Amino acid sequence: MNTHDLRFSRRDFFWAAAGLAASTAVLRSQERPAQAPRPAGSPSRRSAVSVSHGSSRRANVCEALVAIEDQILPVLKTKKHVVIKPNMVSTSNQLASTHADALHGILDFLGPRFRGPVVIAESSAGYTTDGFDRFGYVKIASEHRPIEIRLADLNEEGKYLTHPILNGDLHMVPVRLAARLLDPDAYIFCCAILKTHNAVVATLSIKNMCLGAPLHSARGETPRWNDKRVYHGGVRQTHLDIALTAQRLQPCWGAAVLDGWEGMEGNGPGSGTAVPSRIAIASTDYVAADRVGLEAMGIQPGWIGYLGFCAQAGLGQDDLAKIDIRGARMGDVSRKYRMHDDIERELRWMGPMKEIPEKLG
């Protein structure tokens, strides 16, 4: 589907209404300080997360995946192909974008375990193919023969499914989500980075998937449009819309990889400074992976609204006491990342809304 007619189906409307009702209840429960007791509704099941602290970025990523292969392989063997979703928030700053060696690490893991085709697919805020060239992605395939590997610019591909979220005026509007990230025949690896963020405090695997899925116009297309911008109408709305989008995408998620060989602190996600954490984190539970990622960055988990919303919606485990960490000890690899300069404004989502609509009826 690549038409610009973004009308809702009746099914979309009722699906979104149910999601919004549940998310409103979650939002109310978050109007407390970061240290408040955890509200009811989080999943009770345990999750496994691996943490590798090795000698290279590439080796760390592969080793982190090997440590949870018992979680990956039963699902991977049922899939026809693999999609690897990097984080390319910038097509010019390597620190802000997934390094080719992290992708090599995933492919090293896949080599003896999967024989189907692999697509490295991204929807950058800029022109994705520029980043493919600049960061060396175009050379990746030659090193992993006979695996069939190709690159896909999701914006240029232009195939999507629509999904309703809230805009900055709290009106329900449709956005276009990349069809490849909603493909039930694909095993999807997220390959993100440990980074601070200028709106939602931290960006890890869930943020990478949910803001990488919305598309923008292809190169030269007129009129220009950008559905990523709909998510940035207000800091409270952004957390909620990430969670609503995660509900749609999560059934297709495979494994999350967080590359912390060189994380980013300060004014992330594009202009921060390097932190040599020298780790990689992996899990088939994206919520659990991000929770461990926050621990590695020394960030209060209660600050990340979308992560709590996702956990309470049953999308994964955010309670460290119910996460089995395999590999490195968190006390040995955690460090305190410096927050974005706007951190105080970012945290305003946690308090009550100042402008309350009139109550009628």
Secondary structure, DSSP 8 states (H G I E B T S, - for coil): ---S-----HHHHHHHHHHHHHHHHHHHHT-S-TTS---TT---S-EEEEEE--SSHHHHHHHHHHTTHHHHHHHHTT-SEEEEEE-BS-SS-GGGB--HHHHHHHHHHHTTT--S-EEEEE--SS-HHHHHHHTTGGGTGGGGTTS-EEEEEHHHH--EEEEEEE-TTS-EEEEEEEGGGG-TTEEEEEEEEEEEETTTEEE-HHHHHHHHSB-B--TT-SS--BGGGGGGS-HHHHHHHHHHHHHHHGGGEEEEEEEEEEEEESSTTTS-EEE---EEEEES-HHHHHHHHHHHHT--GGG-HHHHHHHHTTSS---GGGEEEEES-HHHH-------TTHHHHGGGGS--SS------
